[in-house]
């Protein structure tokens, strides 16, 4: 697919900028039980260890509640994968300003939902919105 490699490079750079801003406390990274569950499913131990190391900069972790599970089922009924729905509902329930994802299909679906307490963006969109 033409243009994919430059886009991946730009998006990777945006992720590095976001992580650097979190490490310097200019942004707060919020994790969730759903994210930790997903990371623990990574079969490659080195990738898993890298992801868990990034989780150490999280300022807090959103726990899984029955309310979050219930809302996630409703989003699942609207076409989101169960784990994607948990990620999105966890972010919305904690009222974070931004939910950032690289998954284009998920991004498109999530942007179409009304009633979220968080703005859904790609890493590139997030960097462009920040006043840094």
N, CA, C and O atoms as a Tinker XYZ file with bonds, in Angstrom:
   528  protein
     1  N      0.843000   -1.172000    0.000000    73     2
     2  CA     0.000000    0.000000    0.000000    64     1     3
     3  C      0.893000    1.242000    0.000000    63     2     4     5
     4  O      1.657000    1.434000    0.946000    81     3
     5  N      0.823000    2.094000   -1.034000    73     3     6
     6  CA     1.678000    3.264000   -1.113000    64     5     7
     7  C      1.408000    4.229000    0.043000    63     6     8     9
     8  O      0.263000    4.440000    0.444000    81     7
     9  N      2.472000    4.799000    0.558000    73     7    10
    10  CA     2.327000    5.791000    1.606000    64     9    11
    11  C      2.267000    5.211000    3.010000    63    10    12    13
    12  O      2.274000    5.957000    3.988000    81    11
    13  N      2.209000    3.892000    3.119000    73    11    14
    14  CA     2.082000    3.282000    4.434000    64    13    15
    15  C      3.339000    3.463000    5.270000    63    14    16    17
    16  O      3.256000    3.797000    6.451000    81    15
    17  N      4.500000    3.244000    4.669000    73    15    18
    18  CA     5.752000    3.344000    5.425000    64    17    19
    19  C      5.991000    4.747000    5.992000    63    18    20    21
    20  O      6.339000    4.869000    7.166000    81    19
    21  N      5.813000    5.819000    5.188000    73    19    22
    22  CA     5.987000    7.156000    5.772000    64    21    23
    23  C      4.987000    7.427000    6.896000    63    22    24    25
    24  O      5.330000    8.051000    7.901000    81    23
    25  N      3.774000    6.966000    6.727000    73    23    26
    26  CA     2.755000    7.166000    7.764000    64    25    27
    27  C      3.145000    6.454000    9.050000    63    26    28    29
    28  O      3.014000    7.014000   10.138000    81    27
    29  N      3.623000    5.217000    8.928000    73    27    30
    30  CA     4.050000    4.466000   10.110000    64    29    31
    31  C      5.200000    5.181000   10.805000    63    30    32    33
    32  O      5.242000    5.238000   12.034000    81    31
    33  N      6.132000    5.727000   10.030000    73    31    34
    34  CA     7.262000    6.449000   10.614000    64    33    35
    35  C      6.797000    7.689000   11.366000    63    34    36    37
    36  O      7.283000    7.969000   12.462000    81    35
    37  N      5.864000    8.430000   10.786000    73    35    38
    38  CA     5.332000    9.638000   11.438000    64    37    39
    39  C      4.579000    9.258000   12.703000    63    38    40    41
    40  O      4.727000    9.908000   13.737000    81    39
    41  N      3.779000    8.218000   12.622000    73    39    42
    42  CA     3.007000    7.780000   13.783000    64    41    43
    43  C      3.924000    7.274000   14.893000    63    42    44    45
    44  O      3.680000    7.539000   16.071000    81    43
    45  N      4.972000    6.552000   14.525000    73    43    46
    46  CA     5.938000    6.065000   15.523000    64    45    47
    47  C      6.621000    7.233000   16.217000    63    46    48    49
    48  O      6.822000    7.210000   17.431000    81    47
    49  N      6.972000    8.244000   15.454000    73    47    50
    50  CA     7.597000    9.442000   16.037000    64    49    51
    51  C      6.622000   10.146000   16.981000    63    50    52    53
    52  O      7.018000   10.629000   18.042000    81    51
    53  N      5.362000   10.201000   16.596000    73    51    54
    54  CA     4.341000   10.819000   17.452000    64    53    55
    55  C      4.211000   10.055000   18.771000    63    54    56    57
    56  O      4.074000   10.666000   19.831000    81    55
    57  N      4.251000    8.736000   18.710000    73    55    58
    58  CA     4.178000    7.923000   19.930000    64    57    59
    59  C      5.367000    8.234000   20.830000    63    58    60    61
    60  O      5.208000    8.357000   22.045000    81    59
    61  N      6.555000    8.362000   20.248000    73    59    62
    62  CA     7.748000    8.689000   21.043000    64    61    63
    63  C      7.614000   10.061000   21.704000    63    62    64    65
    64  O      8.014000   10.238000   22.855000    81    63
    65  N      7.055000   11.026000   20.984000    73    63    66
    66  CA     6.829000   12.360000   21.553000    64    65    67
    67  C      5.847000   12.263000   22.726000    63    66    68    69
    68  O      6.072000   12.858000   23.780000    81    67
    69  N      4.778000   11.522000   22.538000    73    67    70
    70  CA     3.767000   11.359000   23.600000    64    69    71
    71  C      4.390000   10.710000   24.834000    63    70    72    73
    72  O      4.166000   11.165000   25.955000    81    71
    73  N      5.164000    9.657000   24.632000    73    71    74
    74  CA     5.804000    8.983000   25.772000    64    73    75
    75  C      6.784000    9.920000   26.482000    63    74    76    77
    76  O      6.853000    9.928000   27.711000    81    75
    77  N      7.534000   10.703000   25.719000    73    75    78
    78  CA     8.468000   11.651000   26.326000    64    77    79
    79  C      7.716000   12.701000   27.143000    63    78    80    81
    80  O      8.170000   13.087000   28.220000    81    79
    81  N      6.575000   13.163000   26.641000    73    79    82
    82  CA     5.763000   14.140000   27.378000    64    81    83
    83  C      5.192000   13.526000   28.660000    63    82    84    85
    84  O      5.047000   14.213000   29.671000    81    83
    85  N      4.873000   12.248000   28.613000    73    83    86
    86  CA     4.390000   11.570000   29.822000    64    85    87
    87  C      5.518000   11.422000   30.841000    63    86    88    89
    88  O      5.320000   11.662000   32.032000    81    87
    89  N      6.684000   11.033000   30.375000    73    87    90
    90  CA     7.816000   10.858000   31.278000    64    89    91
    91  C      8.238000   12.171000   31.927000    63    90    92    93
    92  O      8.732000   12.174000   33.055000    81    91
    93  N      8.045000   13.293000   31.221000    73    91    94
    94  CA     8.421000   14.598000   31.770000    64    93    95
    95  C      7.253000   15.270000   32.503000    63    94    96    97
    96  O      7.340000   16.437000   32.885000    81    95
    97  N      6.165000   14.524000   32.695000    73    95    98
    98  CA     4.969000   14.997000   33.412000    64    97    99
    99  C      4.240000   16.150000   32.731000    63    98   100   101
   100  O      3.521000   16.898000   33.394000    81    99
   101  N      4.413000   16.308000   31.419000    73    99   102
   102  CA     3.628000   17.286000   30.664000    64   101   103
   103  C      2.284000   16.705000   30.238000    63   102   104   105
   104  O      1.339000   17.434000   29.940000    81   103
   105  N      2.223000   15.376000   30.215000    73   103   106
   106  CA     0.987000   14.638000   29.956000    64   105   107
   107  C      0.884000   13.568000   31.031000    63   106   108   109
   108  O      1.896000   13.113000   31.565000    81   107
   109  N     -0.329000   13.174000   31.343000    73   107   110
   110  CA    -0.518000   12.063000   32.265000    64   109   111
   111  C     -1.005000   10.851000   31.485000    63   110   112   113
   112  O     -2.007000   10.908000   30.773000    81   111
   113  N     -0.282000    9.772000   31.634000    73   111   114
   114  CA    -0.651000    8.512000   31.002000    64   113   115
   115  C     -1.508000    7.741000   32.001000    63   114   116   117
   116  O     -1.100000    7.534000   33.144000    81   115
   117  N     -2.694000    7.316000   31.571000    73   115   118
   118  CA    -3.600000    6.544000   32.409000    64   117   119
   119  C     -3.725000    5.151000   31.802000    63   118   120   121
   120  O     -4.014000    5.007000   30.614000    81   119
   121  N     -3.512000    4.153000   32.604000    73   119   122
   122  CA    -3.623000    2.765000   32.162000    64   121   123
   123  C     -4.986000    2.216000   32.579000    63   122   124   125
   124  O     -5.803000    2.927000   33.164000    81   123
   125  N     -5.214000    0.964000   32.274000    73   123   126
   126  CA    -6.461000    0.310000   32.689000    64   125   127
   127  C     -6.201000   -1.175000   32.887000    63   126   128   129
   128  O     -5.223000   -1.730000   32.387000    81   127
   129  N     -7.106000   -1.801000   33.630000    73   127   130
   130  CA    -7.020000   -3.250000   33.782000    64   129   131
   131  C     -7.106000   -3.936000   32.421000    63   130   132   133
   132  O     -6.451000   -4.953000   32.193000    81   131
   133  N     -7.914000   -3.380000   31.520000    73   131   134
   134  CA    -8.050000   -3.958000   30.178000    64   133   135
   135  C     -6.724000   -3.908000   29.423000    63   134   136   137
   136  O     -6.363000   -4.861000   28.733000    81   135
   137  N     -5.998000   -2.795000   29.555000    73   135   138
   138  CA    -4.703000   -2.670000   28.876000    64   137   139
   139  C     -3.689000   -3.653000   29.467000    63   138   140   141
   140  O     -2.942000   -4.293000   28.726000    81   139
   141  N     -3.659000   -3.773000   30.780000    73   139   142
   142  CA    -2.736000   -4.720000   31.414000    64   141   143
   143  C     -3.078000   -6.158000   31.020000    63   142   144   145
   144  O     -2.180000   -6.973000   30.807000    81   143
   145  N     -4.368000   -6.468000   30.923000    73   143   146
   146  CA    -4.786000   -7.797000   30.472000    64   145   147
   147  C     -4.271000   -8.062000   29.057000    63   146   148   149
   148  O     -3.737000   -9.133000   28.768000    81   147
   149  N     -4.438000   -7.071000   28.184000    73   147   150
   150  CA    -4.001000   -7.241000   26.795000    64   149   151
   151  C     -2.487000   -7.407000   26.705000    63   150   152   153
   152  O     -1.996000   -8.244000   25.947000    81   151
   153  N     -1.756000   -6.622000   27.466000    73   151   154
   154  CA    -0.292000   -6.730000   27.455000    64   153   155
   155  C      0.148000   -8.110000   27.933000    63   154   156   157
   156  O      1.065000   -8.705000   27.366000    81   155
   157  N     -0.496000   -8.610000   28.959000    73   155   158
   158  CA    -0.112000   -9.920000   29.492000    64   157   159
   159  C     -0.414000  -11.062000   28.532000    63   158   160   161
   160  O      0.062000  -12.178000   28.740000    81   159
   161  N     -1.184000  -10.810000   27.497000    73   159   162
   162  CA    -1.464000  -11.818000   26.464000    64   161   163
   163  C     -0.423000  -11.820000   25.349000    63   162   164   165
   164  O     -0.464000  -12.693000   24.482000    81   163
   165  N      0.512000  -10.864000   25.346000    73   163   166
   166  CA     1.538000  -10.802000   24.303000    64   165   167
   167  C      2.434000  -12.033000   24.419000    63   166   168   169
   168  O      3.033000  -12.256000   25.471000    81   167
   169  N      2.538000  -12.840000   23.351000    73   167   170
   170  CA     3.324000  -14.070000   23.450000    64   169   171
   171  C      4.846000  -13.828000   23.470000    63   170   172   173
   172  O      5.581000  -14.592000   24.096000    81   171
   173  N      5.311000  -12.793000   22.805000    73   171   174
   174  CA     6.747000  -12.492000   22.747000    64   173   175
   175  C      7.159000  -11.807000   24.057000    63   174   176   177
   176  O      6.726000  -10.689000   24.337000    81   175
   177  N      7.985000  -12.472000   24.848000    73   175   178
   178  CA     8.342000  -11.975000   26.175000    64   177   179
   179  C      9.046000  -10.616000   26.119000    63   178   180   181
   180  O      8.815000   -9.771000   26.983000    81   179
   181  N      9.888000  -10.398000   25.130000    73   179   182
   182  CA    10.591000   -9.113000   25.030000    64   181   183
   183  C      9.607000   -7.969000   24.766000    63   182   184   185
   184  O      9.699000   -6.907000   25.383000    81   183
   185  N      8.669000   -8.193000   23.847000    73   183   186
   186  CA     7.641000   -7.174000   23.573000    64   185   187
   187  C      6.772000   -6.933000   24.810000    63   186   188   189
   188  O      6.434000   -5.795000   25.133000    81   187
   189  N      6.420000   -8.016000   25.490000    73   187   190
   190  CA     5.618000   -7.892000   26.710000    64   189   191
   191  C      6.372000   -7.070000   27.758000    63   190   192   193
   192  O      5.798000   -6.171000   28.372000    81   191
   193  N      7.659000   -7.379000   27.964000    73   191   194
   194  CA     8.465000   -6.649000   28.944000    64   193   195
   195  C      8.570000   -5.170000   28.582000    63   194   196   197
   196  O      8.500000   -4.307000   29.457000    81   195
   197  N      8.740000   -4.877000   27.281000    73   195   198
   198  CA     8.803000   -3.474000   26.827000    64   197   199
   199  C      7.495000   -2.748000   27.133000    63   198   200   201
   200  O      7.506000   -1.615000   27.613000    81   199
   201  N      6.369000   -3.405000   26.854000    73   199   202
   202  CA     5.065000   -2.788000   27.102000    64   201   203
   203  C      4.848000   -2.582000   28.604000    63   202   204   205
   204  O      4.343000   -1.537000   29.015000    81   203
   205  N      5.218000   -3.551000   29.413000    73   203   206
   206  CA     5.059000   -3.413000   30.868000    64   205   207
   207  C      5.953000   -2.302000   31.423000    63   206   208   209
   208  O      5.585000   -1.624000   32.382000    81   207
   209  N      7.121000   -2.120000   30.818000    73   207   210
   210  CA     8.011000   -1.032000   31.246000    64   209   211
   211  C      7.358000    0.329000   30.978000    63   210   212   213
   212  O      7.482000    1.252000   31.782000    81   211
   213  N      6.670000    0.442000   29.854000    73   211   214
   214  CA     5.970000    1.694000   29.533000    64   213   215
   215  C      4.851000    1.940000   30.540000    63   214   216   217
   216  O      4.578000    3.086000   30.895000    81   215
   217  N      4.207000    0.878000   31.000000    73   215   218
   218  CA     3.103000    1.027000   31.951000    64   217   219
   219  C      3.550000    1.663000   33.267000    63   218   220   221
   220  O      2.728000    2.199000   34.011000    81   219
   221  N      4.840000    1.604000   33.550000    73   219   222
   222  CA     5.359000    2.178000   34.794000    64   221   223
   223  C      5.206000    3.695000   34.850000    63   222   224   225
   224  O      5.254000    4.279000   35.933000    81   223
   225  N      5.020000    4.346000   33.689000    73   223   226
   226  CA     4.839000    5.804000   33.708000    64   225   227
   227  C      3.375000    6.200000   33.918000    63   226   228   229
   228  O      3.051000    7.385000   34.006000    81   227
   229  N      2.497000    5.197000   33.998000    73   227   230
   230  CA     1.075000    5.488000   34.205000    64   229   231
   231  C      0.872000    6.143000   35.571000    63   230   232   233
   232  O      1.411000    5.686000   36.579000    81   231
   233  N      0.080000    7.229000   35.587000    73   231   234
   234  CA    -0.214000    7.945000   36.822000    64   233   235
   235  C     -1.274000    7.210000   37.647000    63   234   236   237
   236  O     -1.318000    7.328000   38.872000    81   235
   237  N     -2.118000    6.455000   36.957000    73   235   238
   238  CA    -3.142000    5.663000   37.643000    64   237   239
   239  C     -3.612000    4.566000   36.700000    63   238   240   241
   240  O     -3.341000    4.588000   35.499000    81   239
   241  N     -4.319000    3.616000   37.275000    73   239   242
   242  CA    -4.889000    2.520000   36.498000    64   241   243
   243  C     -6.386000    2.465000   36.773000    63   242   244   245
   244  O     -6.819000    2.414000   37.924000    81   243
   245  N     -7.166000    2.475000   35.700000    73   243   246
   246  CA    -8.622000    2.400000   35.823000    64   245   247
   247  C     -8.989000    0.937000   36.027000    63   246   248   249
   248  O     -8.693000    0.084000   35.190000    81   247
   249  N     -9.630000    0.665000   37.141000    73   247   250
   250  CA   -10.039000   -0.702000   37.442000    64   249   251
   251  C    -11.291000   -1.100000   36.682000    63   250   252   253
   252  O    -12.075000   -0.254000   36.250000    81   251
   253  N    -11.458000   -2.379000   36.531000    73   251   254
   254  CA   -12.637000   -2.916000   35.850000    64   253   255
   255  C    -13.791000   -2.970000   36.848000    63   254   256   257
   256  O    -13.673000   -3.562000   37.920000    81   255
   257  N    -14.896000   -2.350000   36.482000    73   255   258
   258  CA   -16.081000   -2.346000   37.346000    64   257   259
   259  C    -17.256000   -2.946000   36.582000    63   258   260   261
   260  O    -17.189000   -3.127000   35.366000    81   259
   261  N    -18.321000   -3.249000   37.295000    73   259   262
   262  CA   -19.509000   -3.783000   36.619000    64   261   263
   263  C    -20.110000   -2.734000   35.689000    63   262   264   265
   264  O    -20.653000   -3.078000   34.639000    81   263
   265  N    -20.018000   -1.459000   36.060000    73   263   266
   266  CA   -20.529000   -0.391000   35.192000    64   265   267
   267  C    -19.736000   -0.338000   33.884000    63   266   268   269
   268  O    -20.317000   -0.218000   32.805000    81   267
   269  N    -18.410000   -0.427000   33.984000    73   267   270
   270  CA   -17.564000   -0.419000   32.778000    64   269   271
   271  C    -17.871000   -1.644000   31.922000    63   270   272   273
   272  O    -17.984000   -1.529000   30.702000    81   271
   273  N    -18.007000   -2.805000   32.539000    73   271   274
   274  CA   -18.330000   -4.020000   31.787000    64   273   275
   275  C    -19.665000   -3.882000   31.065000    63   274   276   277
   276  O    -19.791000   -4.285000   29.909000    81   275
   277  N    -20.649000   -3.321000   31.733000    73   275   278
   278  CA   -21.977000   -3.154000   31.145000    64   277   279
   279  C    -21.943000   -2.197000   29.948000    63   278   280   281
   280  O    -22.511000   -2.482000   28.894000    81   279
   281  N    -21.265000   -1.056000   30.133000    73   279   282
   282  CA   -21.138000   -0.099000   29.021000    64   281   283
   283  C    -20.351000   -0.703000   27.866000    63   282   284   285
   284  O    -20.678000   -0.471000   26.702000    81   283
   285  N    -19.322000   -1.470000   28.177000    73   283   286
   286  CA   -18.509000   -2.105000   27.125000    64   285   287
   287  C    -19.359000   -3.078000   26.313000    63   286   288   289
   288  O    -19.196000   -3.170000   25.096000    81   287
   289  N    -20.248000   -3.795000   26.958000    73   287   290
   290  CA   -21.141000   -4.707000   26.213000    64   289   291
   291  C    -22.019000   -3.914000   25.247000    63   290   292   293
   292  O    -22.272000   -4.356000   24.126000    81   291
   293  N    -22.483000   -2.741000   25.684000    73   291   294
   294  CA   -23.311000   -1.906000   24.791000    64   293   295
   295  C    -22.502000   -1.433000   23.588000    63   294   296   297
   296  O    -23.002000   -1.442000   22.464000    81   295
   297  N    -21.250000   -1.020000   23.816000    73   295   298
   298  CA   -20.406000   -0.607000   22.690000    64   297   299
   299  C    -20.076000   -1.809000   21.807000    63   298   300   301
   300  O    -19.962000   -1.670000   20.590000    81   299
   301  N    -19.925000   -2.977000   22.408000    73   299   302
   302  CA   -19.694000   -4.197000   21.636000    64   301   303
   303  C    -20.863000   -4.486000   20.717000    63   302   304   305
   304  O    -20.675000   -4.933000   19.586000    81   303
   305  N    -22.069000   -4.232000   21.199000    73   303   306
   306  CA   -23.273000   -4.440000   20.378000    64   305   307
   307  C    -23.309000   -3.466000   19.207000    63   306   308   309
   308  O    -24.011000   -3.701000   18.224000    81   307
   309  N    -22.550000   -2.366000   19.310000    73   307   310
   310  CA   -22.484000   -1.387000   18.221000    64   309   311
   311  C    -21.336000   -1.677000   17.253000    63   310   312   313
   312  O    -21.086000   -0.899000   16.333000    81   311
   313  N    -20.639000   -2.799000   17.462000    73   311   314
   314  CA   -19.629000   -3.209000   16.497000    64   313   315
   315  C    -18.191000   -3.190000   16.962000    63   314   316   317
   316  O    -17.300000   -3.532000   16.184000    81   315
   317  N    -17.927000   -2.803000   18.204000    73   315   318
   318  CA   -16.550000   -2.832000   18.693000    64   317   319
   319  C    -16.210000   -4.230000   19.208000    63   318   320   321
   320  O    -17.067000   -4.939000   19.737000    81   319
   321  N    -14.946000   -4.611000   19.043000    73   319   322
   322  CA   -14.471000   -5.856000   19.640000    64   321   323
   323  C    -14.537000   -5.693000   21.164000    63   322   324   325
   324  O    -14.383000   -4.584000   21.676000    81   323
   325  N    -14.764000   -6.792000   21.884000    73   323   326
   326  CA   -14.921000   -6.688000   23.344000    64   325   327
   327  C    -13.775000   -5.954000   24.062000    63   326   328   329
   328  O    -14.025000   -5.097000   24.909000    81   327
   329  N    -12.542000   -6.284000   23.730000    73   327   330
   330  CA   -11.416000   -5.637000   24.406000    64   329   331
   331  C    -11.305000   -4.167000   24.019000    63   330   332   333
   332  O    -10.988000   -3.326000   24.861000    81   331
   333  N    -11.564000   -3.852000   22.755000    73   331   334
   334  CA   -11.564000   -2.450000   22.317000    64   333   335
   335  C    -12.635000   -1.661000   23.067000    63   334   336   337
   336  O    -12.409000   -0.524000   23.480000    81   335
   337  N    -13.794000   -2.277000   23.236000    73   335   338
   338  CA   -14.878000   -1.617000   23.972000    64   337   339
   339  C    -14.464000   -1.356000   25.417000    63   338   340   341
   340  O    -14.754000   -0.290000   25.959000    81   339
   341  N    -13.792000   -2.316000   26.045000    73   339   342
   342  CA   -13.321000   -2.117000   27.425000    64   341   343
   343  C    -12.312000   -0.970000   27.511000    63   342   344   345
   344  O    -12.350000   -0.168000   28.444000    81   343
   345  N    -11.408000   -0.901000   26.527000    73   343   346
   346  CA   -10.424000    0.193000   26.515000    64   345   347
   347  C    -11.135000    1.547000   26.441000    63   346   348   349
   348  O    -10.851000    2.457000   27.219000    81   347
   349  N    -12.047000    1.656000   25.507000    73   347   350
   350  CA   -12.732000    2.923000   25.272000    64   349   351
   351  C    -13.607000    3.326000   26.458000    63   350   352   353
   352  O    -13.592000    4.484000   26.876000    81   351
   353  N    -14.352000    2.394000   26.990000    73   351   354
   354  CA   -15.230000    2.693000   28.117000    64   353   355
   355  C    -14.410000    3.019000   29.365000    63   354   356   357
   356  O    -14.803000    3.880000   30.152000    81   355
   357  N    -13.290000    2.349000   29.553000    73   355   358
   358  CA   -12.418000    2.661000   30.698000    64   357   359
   359  C    -11.922000    4.099000   30.604000    63   358   360   361
   360  O    -11.897000    4.816000   31.605000    81   359
   361  N    -11.530000    4.519000   29.412000    73   359   362
   362  CA   -11.063000    5.901000   29.217000    64   361   363
   363  C    -12.198000    6.886000   29.450000    63   362   364   365
   364  O    -12.021000    7.896000   30.131000    81   363
   365  N    -13.347000    6.596000   28.892000    73   363   366
   366  CA   -14.488000    7.493000   29.033000    64   365   367
   367  C    -14.946000    7.581000   30.487000    63   366   368   369
   368  O    -15.277000    8.663000   30.972000    81   367
   369  N    -14.964000    6.447000   31.179000    73   367   370
   370  CA   -15.399000    6.430000   32.582000    64   369   371
   371  C    -14.462000    7.240000   33.470000    63   370   372   373
   372  O    -14.896000    7.841000   34.453000    81   371
   373  N    -13.191000    7.255000   33.126000    73   371   374
   374  CA   -12.232000    8.015000   33.937000    64   373   375
   375  C    -12.114000    9.467000   33.457000    63   374   376   377
   376  O    -11.362000   10.261000   34.023000    81   375
   377  N    -12.864000    9.795000   32.415000    73   375   378
   378  CA   -12.933000   11.157000   31.875000    64   377   379
   379  C    -11.566000   11.730000   31.488000    63   378   380   381
   380  O    -11.279000   12.903000   31.725000    81   379
   381  N    -10.735000   10.881000   30.890000    73   379   382
   382  CA    -9.467000   11.387000   30.369000    64   381   383
   383  C     -9.764000   12.289000   29.177000    63   382   384   385
   384  O    -10.786000   12.131000   28.509000    81   383
   385  N     -8.877000   13.223000   28.920000    73   383   386
   386  CA    -9.099000   14.155000   27.809000    64   385   387
   387  C     -9.027000   13.456000   26.459000    63   386   388   389
   388  O     -9.823000   13.740000   25.563000    81   387
   389  N     -8.065000   12.535000   26.314000    73   387   390
   390  CA    -7.841000   11.875000   25.032000    64   389   391
   391  C     -7.681000   10.376000   25.200000    63   390   392   393
   392  O     -7.082000    9.902000   26.165000    81   391
   393  N     -8.226000    9.643000   24.244000    73   391   394
   394  CA    -7.978000    8.211000   24.104000    64   393   395
   395  C     -7.231000    8.060000   22.792000    63   394   396   397
   396  O     -7.752000    8.416000   21.735000    81   395
   397  N     -6.025000    7.539000   22.850000    73   395   398
   398  CA    -5.148000    7.496000   21.678000    64   397   399
   399  C     -4.977000    6.054000   21.200000    63   398   400   401
   400  O     -4.671000    5.160000   21.989000    81   399
   401  N     -5.177000    5.842000   19.900000    73   399   402
   402  CA    -5.011000    4.514000   19.314000    64   401   403
   403  C     -4.420000    4.612000   17.907000    63   402   404   405
   404  O     -4.620000    5.598000   17.198000    81   403
   405  N     -3.693000    3.570000   17.526000    73   403   406
   406  CA    -3.140000    3.468000   16.169000    64   405   407
   407  C     -4.021000    2.605000   15.267000    63   406   408   409
   408  O     -3.770000    2.509000   14.065000    81   407
   409  N     -5.034000    1.988000   15.827000    73   407   410
   410  CA    -5.907000    1.071000   15.098000    64   409   411
   411  C     -6.943000    1.873000   14.302000    63   410   412   413
   412  O     -7.894000    2.404000   14.875000    81   411
   413  N     -6.758000    1.957000   12.992000    73   411   414
   414  CA    -7.613000    2.780000   12.129000    64   413   415
   415  C     -9.089000    2.390000   12.181000    63   414   416   417
   416  O     -9.956000    3.262000   12.246000    81   415
   417  N     -9.383000    1.087000   12.154000    73   415   418
   418  CA   -10.785000    0.650000   12.187000    64   417   419
   419  C    -11.435000    1.031000   13.518000    63   418   420   421
   420  O    -12.560000    1.531000   13.551000    81   419
   421  N    -10.724000    0.792000   14.595000    73   419   422
   422  CA   -11.219000    1.140000   15.923000    64   421   423
   423  C    -11.393000    2.652000   16.036000    63   422   424   425
   424  O    -12.399000    3.125000   16.564000    81   423
   425  N    -10.430000    3.397000   15.548000    73   423   426
   426  CA   -10.462000    4.863000   15.599000    64   425   427
   427  C    -11.703000    5.401000   14.885000    63   426   428   429
   428  O    -12.404000    6.266000   15.410000    81   427
   429  N    -11.962000    4.888000   13.704000    73   427   430
   430  CA   -13.112000    5.354000   12.923000    64   429   431
   431  C    -14.427000    5.057000   13.646000    63   430   432   433
   432  O    -15.294000    5.924000   13.744000    81   431
   433  N    -14.571000    3.832000   14.149000    73   431   434
   434  CA   -15.799000    3.467000   14.862000    64   433   435
   435  C    -15.955000    4.299000   16.132000    63   434   436   437
   436  O    -17.033000    4.828000   16.404000    81   435
   437  N    -14.887000    4.413000   16.901000    73   435   438
   438  CA   -14.955000    5.107000   18.189000    64   437   439
   439  C    -15.282000    6.581000   18.013000    63   438   440   441
   440  O    -15.984000    7.159000   18.842000    81   439
   441  N    -14.788000    7.193000   16.954000    73   439   442
   442  CA   -15.075000    8.608000   16.705000    64   441   443
   443  C    -16.547000    8.842000   16.384000    63   442   444   445
   444  O    -17.040000    9.963000   16.511000    81   443
   445  N    -17.248000    7.793000   15.971000    73   443   446
   446  CA   -18.652000    7.954000   15.597000    64   445   447
   447  C    -19.604000    7.841000   16.793000    63   446   448   449
   448  O    -20.796000    8.118000   16.660000    81   447
   449  N    -19.089000    7.438000   17.954000    73   447   450
   450  CA   -19.942000    7.256000   19.128000    64   449   451
   451  C    -20.200000    8.579000   19.831000    63   450   452   453
   452  O    -19.291000    9.385000   20.029000    81   451
   453  N    -21.447000    8.783000   20.198000    73   451   454
   454  CA   -21.831000    9.960000   20.987000    64   453   455
   455  C    -21.753000    9.620000   22.469000    63   454   456   457
   456  O    -21.821000    8.454000   22.859000    81   455
   457  N    -21.612000   10.642000   23.274000    73   455   458
   458  CA   -21.689000   10.454000   24.718000    64   457   459
   459  C    -20.411000   10.034000   25.400000    63   458   460   461
   460  O    -20.428000    9.676000   26.577000    81   459
   461  N    -19.300000   10.071000   24.684000    73   459   462
   462  CA   -18.026000    9.728000   25.314000    64   461   463
   463  C    -17.505000   10.932000   26.098000    63   462   464   465
   464  O    -17.696000   12.081000   25.699000    81   463
   465  N    -16.852000   10.649000   27.205000    73   463   466
   466  CA   -16.249000   11.708000   28.020000    64   465   467
   467  C    -14.800000   11.948000   27.650000    63   466   468   469
   468  O    -14.065000   12.589000   28.402000    81   467
   469  N    -14.385000   11.447000   26.515000    73   467   470
   470  CA   -12.997000   11.564000   26.079000    64   469   471
   471  C    -12.968000   11.697000   24.553000    63   470   472   473
   472  O    -13.852000   11.182000   23.867000    81   471
   473  N    -11.977000   12.372000   24.037000    73   471   474
   474  CA   -11.826000   12.540000   22.590000    64   473   475
   475  C    -10.917000   11.434000   22.055000    63   474   476   477
   476  O     -9.830000   11.211000   22.588000    81   475
   477  N    -11.355000   10.748000   21.014000    73   475   478
   478  CA   -10.609000    9.644000   20.424000    64   477   479
   479  C     -9.745000   10.184000   19.285000    63   478   480   481
   480  O    -10.242000   10.826000   18.360000    81   479
   481  N     -8.420000    9.906000   19.374000    73   479   482
   482  CA    -7.467000   10.452000   18.408000    64   481   483
   483  C     -6.387000    9.428000   18.076000    63   482   484   485
   484  O     -6.164000    8.465000   18.809000    81   483
   485  N     -5.724000    9.668000   16.945000    73   483   486
   486  CA    -4.518000    8.910000   16.608000    64   485   487
   487  C     -3.344000    9.601000   17.305000    63   486   488   489
   488  O     -3.485000   10.737000   17.758000    81   487
   489  N     -2.192000    8.938000   17.397000    73   487   490
   490  CA    -1.033000    9.598000   18.003000    64   489   491
   491  C     -0.660000   10.903000   17.297000    63   490   492   493
   492  O     -0.307000   11.885000   17.951000    81   491
   493  N     -0.735000   10.916000   15.981000    73   491   494
   494  CA    -0.406000   12.124000   15.223000    64   493   495
   495  C     -1.391000   13.243000   15.541000    63   494   496   497
   496  O     -0.987000   14.390000   15.732000    81   495
   497  N     -2.677000   12.916000   15.598000    73   495   498
   498  CA    -3.685000   13.919000   15.940000    64   497   499
   499  C     -3.456000   14.470000   17.346000    63   498   500   501
   500  O     -3.613000   15.669000   17.579000    81   499
   501  N     -3.088000   13.603000   18.274000    73   499   502
   502  CA    -2.854000   14.055000   19.643000    64   501   503
   503  C     -1.697000   15.047000   19.698000    63   502   504   505
   504  O     -1.818000   16.106000   20.313000    81   503
   505  N     -0.597000   14.719000   19.071000    73   503   506
   506  CA     0.562000   15.615000   19.070000    64   505   507
   507  C      0.199000   16.959000   18.447000    63   506   508   509
   508  O      0.642000   18.004000   18.924000    81   507
   509  N     -0.603000   16.937000   17.386000    73   507   510
   510  CA    -0.985000   18.179000   16.724000    64   509   511
   511  C     -1.921000   19.019000   17.595000    63   510   512   513
   512  O     -1.923000   20.245000   17.488000    81   511
   513  N     -2.719000   18.376000   18.458000    73   511   514
   514  CA    -3.648000   19.106000   19.323000    64   513   515
   515  C     -2.990000   19.697000   20.560000    63   514   516   517
   516  O     -3.494000   20.657000   21.143000    81   515
   517  N     -1.873000   19.123000   20.954000    73   515   518
   518  CA    -1.218000   19.570000   22.176000    64   517   519
   519  C     -0.531000   20.912000   21.952000    63   518   520   521
   520  O      0.010000   21.184000   20.880000    81   519
   521  N     -0.567000   21.724000   22.968000    73   519   522
   522  CA     0.118000   23.010000   22.906000    64   521   523
   523  C      1.473000   22.867000   23.563000    63   522   524   525
   524  O      1.658000   23.198000   24.734000    81   523
   525  N      2.436000   22.354000   22.767000    73   523   526
   526  CA     3.781000   22.120000   23.295000    64   525   527
   527  C      4.816000   22.964000   22.596000    63   526   528
   528  O      6.000000   22.886000   22.923000    81   527
